[in-house]
Amino acid sequence: MADVELWDEVNKSGAASSAQLSLFLDSVQDLPSFVRFIDALHKDRADADRKEAGRSAGSHSSWNGWENGSIADFLEAAVAWATTWTDDSRRGDPAHLADDNPWKAAARIIYAGKYYE
């Protein structure tokens, strides 16, 4: 039963994190809002690390939805997302971000480093 409770807690932390970070991501329009987003992402990672130190989420899950724990994995995932994201018509084309404000496009790529595998 403890595993089910832990799994539920970890899933809830991921949903709450996603909701909060989405607010910051949606508001990115310029350099100051981009920096606020990066700060929120940093705080989210620090919170996930604190939770992990207090109670391990296990080898097949992660607190706050973080899938990539190292900077190398994080950056690799961000690049992979940007080059393979699909909307049914532009698979493998990072130009799908071209319509976005460049600050928001950069924020979307960085955010993908958190969750994309």
Helices and strands as residue ranges (DSSP letters): H 2-26, H 31-54, G 63-65, H 71-84, G 94-97, H 102-115
